[in-house]
């Protein structure tokens, strides 16, 4: 299992466009990838779950991946979030 902590800086939090990018990145990997924010959990391969997590600017999230390619998955999602300006 691999995990990272990431602070959201985008003034709109995780909205449709970056959520879609996160889903695309997560689907490249066989590992399960989960976002946790406060008491909410979302499967990073499911757009509606990410949107329902309600991640706002300033929130600290934890991305956790479990599986064969967990390290690569976490790294790619972090890179995707940075590139999206989150």
C-alpha positions in Angstrom: 0.0 0.0 0.0 1.2 3.5 -0.9 -0.2 6.8 0.1 0.5 10.5 -0.2 -1.0 13.6 1.4 -1.8 16.5 -0.8 -3.2 20.0 0.0 -5.7 21.4 -2.5 -4.9 25.0 -3.6 -7.3 25.5 -6.5 -9.9 28.0 -5.4 -12.7 25.7 -6.7 -11.4 22.6 -5.1 -11.8 19.3 -7.0 -14.4 20.2 -9.7 -15.4 18.4 -12.9 -12.3 19.0 -15.1 -9.6 17.9 -12.6 -11.8 15.1 -11.3 -12.0 13.8 -14.9 -8.2 13.9 -15.2 -7.8 12.1 -11.9 -10.2 9.3 -13.1 -8.3 9.0 -16.4 -5.0 8.7 -14.5 -6.3 6.2 -11.9 -7.8 3.9 -14.6 -4.4 3.3 -16.1 -3.5 1.1 -13.1 -4.8 -2.2 -11.8 -4.4 -1.0 -8.2 -7.4 0.3 -6.3 -6.9 4.0 -5.7 -8.9 5.9 -3.0 -9.2 9.6 -2.1 -9.9 10.4 1.5 -10.9 13.9 2.7 -12.1 14.4 6.2 -14.6 11.6 6.8 -15.4 10.9 3.1 -13.8 8.3 0.9 -14.0 8.1 -2.9 -12.8 5.6 -5.5 -10.5 7.6 -7.8 -11.8 5.5 -10.8 -15.3 6.8 -10.4 -16.1 10.4 -11.3 -19.3 10.8 -9.3 -17.6 9.6 -6.1 -14.8 12.1 -6.5 -17.3 14.9 -7.1 -19.5 13.8 -4.1 -16.4 14.0 -1.8 -16.8 17.8 -1.9 -13.1 18.6 -1.7 -12.6 22.3 -1.3 -9.7 24.7 -1.5 -7.4 24.3 1.5 -8.5 20.7 2.2 -5.9 18.1 2.8 -6.5 14.8 1.0 -4.9 11.4 1.2 -4.5 9.3 -1.9 -4.1 5.6 -1.2 -3.3 2.9 -3.7 -3.2 -0.8 -3.0 -2.0 -3.4 -5.6 0.9 -4.4 -7.8 1.4 -0.9 -9.3 0.5 1.2 -6.2 3.6 3.3 -6.2 3.3 4.2 -9.8 -0.5 5.0 -9.4 0.1 7.3 -6.5 3.0 9.1 -8.3 0.9 9.5 -11.5 -2.1 10.9 -9.6 0.1 13.4 -7.7 1.6 14.5 -11.0 -1.8 14.8 -12.6 -3.1 16.9 -9.7 0.0 19.2 -9.8 -0.4 19.6 -13.6 -4.1 20.4 -13.2 -3.2 23.2 -10.7 -4.9 21.5 -7.8 
